[in-house]
């Protein structure tokens, strides 16, 4: 976890970008994105960040 030393502000900005990207995919009817969007709804901010960071490291975010 080399990026754990990021500031809270930087983490929140990146989380917002991830959520925006995931939201765009979800709006386009992407069932994969919808599944992940639903999965993060009950997570706290740190959990969402780690989850989405891992997800977008794997799939990329256009």
C-alpha positions as CSV (number, residue, x, y, z in Angstrom):
1,X,0.0,0.0,0.0
2,X,2.5,2.6,-1.1
3,X,-0.1,5.2,-1.6
4,X,-1.5,5.1,1.9
5,X,0.4,8.2,2.8
6,X,-1.8,10.4,0.5
7,X,-3.5,13.3,2.1
8,X,-7.2,12.9,2.9
9,X,-8.0,15.6,0.4
10,X,-6.2,13.9,-2.4
11,X,-7.8,10.6,-1.5
12,X,-11.3,12.1,-1.6
13,X,-10.6,13.8,-5.0
14,X,-9.5,10.4,-6.4
15,X,-12.5,8.7,-4.8
16,X,-14.8,11.2,-6.5
17,X,-13.1,10.6,-9.8
18,X,-13.5,6.8,-9.4
19,X,-17.2,7.2,-8.4
20,X,-17.8,9.5,-11.4
21,X,-16.2,7.0,-13.8
22,X,-18.2,4.2,-12.2
23,X,-21.4,6.3,-12.4
24,X,-20.8,7.0,-16.1
25,X,-20.4,3.3,-16.8
26,X,-23.5,2.5,-14.8
27,X,-25.5,5.1,-16.7
28,X,-24.5,3.4,-20.0
29,X,-26.2,0.2,-18.8
30,X,-23.0,-1.6,-17.8
31,X,-24.2,-4.4,-15.5
32,X,-20.6,-5.0,-14.3
33,X,-20.4,-1.4,-13.1
34,X,-23.8,-1.5,-11.6
35,X,-22.8,-4.5,-9.5
36,X,-19.8,-2.7,-8.2
37,X,-21.7,0.6,-7.7
38,X,-24.2,-1.4,-5.5
39,X,-21.4,-3.1,-3.6
40,X,-19.9,0.2,-2.4
41,X,-23.1,1.8,-1.2
42,X,-22.7,0.5,2.4
43,X,-19.0,1.0,2.7
44,X,-17.3,3.8,4.5
45,X,-15.1,6.2,2.6
46,X,-11.8,4.4,3.2
47,X,-13.3,1.1,2.2
48,X,-14.8,2.6,-1.0
49,X,-11.4,4.1,-1.9
50,X,-9.6,0.9,-1.5
51,X,-12.3,-1.1,-3.3
52,X,-12.5,1.3,-6.3
53,X,-8.7,1.8,-6.4
54,X,-8.2,-2.0,-6.8
55,X,-11.1,-2.2,-9.3
56,X,-9.7,0.6,-11.5
57,X,-6.2,-0.7,-11.2
58,X,-7.5,-3.9,-12.8
59,X,-9.9,-2.5,-15.4
60,X,-8.7,1.0,-16.0
61,X,-10.9,4.1,-16.0
62,X,-11.5,5.9,-19.3
